[in-house]
Amino acid sequence: WRQVMNINLDGVFYCMKYEIQQMVEQHNGKIINNISVSGHKGYPGGIAYIASKHGLTGLTKAAAMEYAKQNIRINGISPGLIRTPMTDKDRQGRPNYDEWVNRVEPLGRIGEADEVADAVLWLCSSKSSFITGHILAVDGGILAC
């Protein structure tokens, strides 16, 4: 529990603490927290992880409200299943992995890292200048279910 909270919640809090100090001095900034679909729903087998990601959702929204007047926009992204070395390892250890992905991902495929990066870049751009405190799902539809 403590190790997961230290990494997933405390680590982001302390990063934000120092990022925000600099952003207040410069009168603007953008923070995008990487949350996960686990910050929105529960499932068996991940209590500490899920609790930490729910906490990160709250931290992101509360900080966005706290610093909006200083022209600091704070948002989050919630990736679903994204192709990474970790999911590649899961694929090797799980029989019928592609069938499982088809069941849990409404779009029927695993996402790519550049799809998440594109969402982050958009949230950092002027095209999203009226958005703060939002958690953008990049999840193939998992949270729509």
Summary of the structure (lengths in Angstrom):
residues: 145
radius of gyration: 16.3
end to end distance: 28.1
largest distance: 52.4
contacts: 416
relative contact order: 0.18
helix: 60%
strand: 14%
